[in-house]
Amino acid sequence: MNTHQPSEHNIATVRDLVVEFDKSGTPFQALKGIDLDIGIGEIVALVGESGSGKTVLGSCLLGLVPGDAKTSVTGSVNVEGIDMVHGTERDRRWVRRHVLGAVFQDPLTSLDPMMRVGAQVGERGASDDRILTAFEECGIPEPKVRIRYWPHQLSGGLRQRVSIAGAITAANRPADKGTERVNRPEGGIPALIIADEPTTALDVRVQDQIVKLFGRLRDEHGCSVLLITHDLGVAAQIADRIVVMSHGEVCESGPTAQIISSPQHPYTQGLIASRLDVSDPFPHREPVQEPPNTLMTMTNIVKDFRTPHVRGGVKRVLHDVDLQLDAGEALVLVGESGSGKSTLLRIAAGLETPTAGFVDIARSAGKPQLIFQDARSSLTPWIRVSKQLGERLALAGVPREERPARVAELLRQVGLDERMAQSRPRELSGGQCQRAAIARAMASGPGVLLCDEPVSALDATLASQVVDLLDDLRRTTGVALLFVTHDLAVAKRIATRVAVLNDGRIVEQGDVQQIFNTPTHHYTRQLLEASPSLAKVKKVAS
Amino acid sequence: MTLLRQIAVRLASLAGVLVLLTFAVYFIQRQLPTDPARVLAGRTATPEALEAARERLGIGKPFLTEYFHFLGRLLHGDLGTSISTRTPVREDISTYLPATFELVMVATILALLGGLIIGILGARDGWAVGLVRIVSVAGASAASFLVAILFLLVFYRNLGWFPAGGRGGTAADSGATGLRLVDTLVHFDFSGFWDAAMHLMLPSIVLAIAPAVAIGRVLRGSLRDAMASDYVRSANAKGGSWFEVMRRHGLRNALSPALSMAGLQIGVMLGGSVIVEMIFSWPGVGNYLATAIAASDLAAITGVVLVLGVAYVTINFVVDTLQVIIDPRQREAA
């Protein structure tokens, strides 16, 4: 970064980029003088937590500066000789059409629901053959059939592959344009792919494949990749160079191994230290009480859903699942999307009726409470936190005069400042929202907390804090956790027992140490294998 | 397969709504203080004549019996006889309906076009937004009878661009469809076509203004939302211009609420045609209805209300079906 490379080796050059938003009168600098070079054929990972400005930087490279007319942008963002912030609209569009490919985080919303996926991939004028090739390259099975699908007919992982297929089918360049580069990728392949959290919403195995796909695109076509991610583990898997951003500034940048094994900046050190990693040692676990007090038993749970397109067709998402939850334990259900783990949780919560089998909940456990992934949307945005907690307390039969004290206690339990009680959810950060949601779930004093991916939308530091909070609640109040996650690192941190769910069946179940140390099922081993970890990079570096 | 099933389900509910409609119409008609037998027999009729009229109209029995009697006649296409024209209401309506149909059709096309323009211009930040806002407020708050009179003053009396009323041509011109635009074109009668178009212009514009604004506002809102969505960002990142992206991605996604609004507005236009037809002496069912109301001509009123009601329900059925057709996700649901 500090050594300025000659521009013929760089596909993109950012110099002293300052982006200032006008947030209702108060200026807010999202980027405070960024310098960044992306070499030809280089994979650069831009790592930072939410609010670090990494997405704004990615948007600037695309020439799509977010914000409104009051947003001020100074400095330069140069992609193949064209200034992407101050150039003409026409030039910038040309670069987007011919040089760049963009992949965004949420595959569920990034595709137009009203357009067939093949047409979306071919939007920049790719031929049918080219679209098919792109589908194949991105590992979409049966491309000939799939190009006729609508987005909603594909799973999240496949939709993200479709997005990537769309990103790698750029328009063919006319021969006279962009000639300053000699070794640019052949026609229809973008020279630079900007991927903003492309794997965050995906399962680890799919993430692993997609990260490798970026590597392959670089190797085969010479594309450069800017991988924007909050997860150092993902960055470490593939990047040549890591650029760490915080609060609109670059803290540190260097070769991947160096950043991971000997971070210089305190912020980077903090990121690495707070990151939950599958190679972390097991946390200390107190011995389980004997005899176990079983709170919930699920027996032979079967769940069928109707399938679209087929009259009378059903898809079995849960096959004969047996599960038992004891007081004070944390049972983590590990599985990928579509494995049925959320359905199982919803059945446990009574939100869904099983097709067969039954759920038996001990009287002492009360009504199980749910904690969702997206805390912000699970809280009513305009009602004060204290009132939302109060409502739950009222439902639980707590007398009116005792409620304020209970609210204060609940907030303290989840580590929220008492002043937060008077805030509305929209004024809280994501981590605070999740804490408030946990407080609300704890209000009725449940024996069982059902947690559906409660930390997967949070930054690494917040995620580990929330995980620790739940662990703490379990140990102090004895509440049992049934915790659904796709992230094995989270599972390792919080679980006393782990059940691995694949295609609606529990393929392996047991003590957390046993599952992680001696997994017997090959699916469990695959999951462990695919989980991004810094350990491998550290090992190589040392 | 599922699409057909959805349409079948909607058709069934359509039939239900129509039955309810006939019931409501008959119920209201019987609640009126006007005695249809008295109207039919005349002010000076003898009690015997009055009784005969009652017998003929099938009234004076328990309400449900009367209603089924009415329904039975309806199923045979018998809407009764108008007391002011002395012809069967069915014949009257088939004479006047094509004119109204033509007027509302043209107004619908204008309203859709206007709504599309207002919606698209309003969705993009820039100079047009202010203009669209002014047009929207003005158009939404202008009463159609005022606009009609204003238009007559300006375009007929002062400028003399358009005729003041009627459909133009002579009654003998009326061809197979009763739609003058179509009939004249079929016979290559271009001057007749021009004449018909000129006569249609003012009333259809007056009729279309408020619906155009209403449709435009809804479209503008949903188009703005669509243009701020993630898939539009993806499309922008592929280098499409605002207009390309709007046309390819924004519009189709934004269409559904605007379509619902259009369905409602066509209904509003059917009702609004009464006033517009009166002002522009348009020989349609609206005018017929106005005359019928003045004459307490219950059979005619009932007939027109039923026909307009059927049209309204049918239009909304078509809109619902269209919505299912354009959205691939809805096509599979249900």
Interface residues (C-beta under 8 A of the other chain):
Chain A: L62 L64 A69 E89 R93 W94 V95 R96 R97 H98 L100 A102 F104 D106 T109 S110 L111 D112 P113 M114 M115 Q120 E123 R124 W150 H152 S163 G166 A171 I194 P308 H309 R311
Chain B: M1 D125 S229 D230 Y231 V232 R233 S234 A235 N236 A237 K238 G239 G240 S241 R248 H249 R252 N253 I326 D327 P328 R329 E332
